[in-house]
Amino acid sequence: MTKRRGNGEGAVYEANGRWCAALTVGHDGNGKRKRRYLYAETKKALLEKIDATRSDARMGLLVEPIRQTVGEYLKHWMQTSAAQRVRPTTLYTYEGLAAKHITPHIGGTRLDKLSHMHLEAWNATLERLGVSAHTRRAAHVLLGTVLRKAVRSRILARNPMDQVDKPRVAKKEVAVLSPADVRKLLETARGHRLEALFVLAVSTGARQGELFGLEWRDFDAEAGALSIQRTLIEVDGRITIGEPKTSKSRRSLDLPAYAVEALRAHRQRQPATPHPTARIFSDTEGQPLRKSNFIRRDWHPLLERAELRRTKFHALRHTHVTMLLAAGGNLKAVSERVGHSRTSMTSDVYTHAVQGQQRELADTLERMFG
């Protein structure tokens, strides 16, 4: 038996154990009525859906239903929006997150049917599988970005990720070498064919790709300056030269005298006068440095000879920033020196060093007015 609608409810009826509704939500360009068909297990739930749909229609939030899945839209976003907007290394990371942690779990879900309950269950599944909080948060942020694009493209009316909390990640202290460890490292590196590379890493805080991408035309020996204009990018074994990480990453750096001398000595050791566009640093065969080979053949052996604990090469960048801030360096100037896009990024990452300056400021006030 079919139960018909009540007054003012629209085309609401019960059939085969479910409540159904046919709702007019507007007209197309030819004046033809646009209909939506809604279903729910109870009449109350269906009436709530009707009210929400009518509200969306009035506010212009109603979108055309599609049958595209989360996985299909995610792939489309990667090939279009992401491919044009992000660096190759970032796109490679996105593809890995999608393939391992998103598509296998919710990739088959209809995009327009995706709810916050799906997303909360997905987060719980990743946690149960032992996926780290850092990776879970990265996947959460990626999918949230993709869904926001779907909203802007009028594919979704709302972003269900807005109702889901991000996985919490414990803040890790950045690895930093002490001044004594830096001196020991540089003393051990004397005579190494890449000695100047280690000196520059400590004295400029440049990123690894920026150092690997340096050319001799970037070094002004007379002015004692180094220009960061490009970065070496390695993705899935393929090496390319690309733009620096952010607009602020293009920068000119004044060098301490010992760094200038290290670069001059490095140039003199070349078999012939290098061409201006020749790479400053390369492997033993004159090819671009590869991260994995450099770490295995040069960086880790150097740490072992110096009797220092094994740490990432990126620690030299952290060390550079920390030492400058701890010595009272201006936060904005330090941020610009290392190519951060925002000063707040520097203060957030290096909170320990910035807080250390507070004691010095208090001591300065004591000397002035105490």
Buried (B, 14 or more C-beta within 10 A) or exposed (E): EEEEEEEEBBBBBBEEEEBBBEBEBEEEEEEEEEEBEBEBEEBEEBBEBBEEBBEBBEEEBBBEEBEBBBBBBBBBBBEEBBEEEBBBBEBBBBBEBBEBBBBEBBBEBBBBEBEBEBBBEBBEBBEEEEBEBEBBBBBBBBBBBBBBBBBEEEBBBBBBBEEBEEBEEEEEEBEBBEEEBBEBBBEBBEEBBBBBBBBBBBBBBBBBBBBBBBBBBBBEEEEBBBBBBBBBBBBEEEBEBBEBBEEBBBBEBEBEEEBBBBBEEBBEEEEEEBEEEBBBBBBEEEEBBBBEEBBEBBBBEBBEEBEBEEBEBEBBBBBBBBBBBBEEBEBEEBBBBBBBEEBEBBBEBBEEBBEBBEEEEEEEEEEEEE
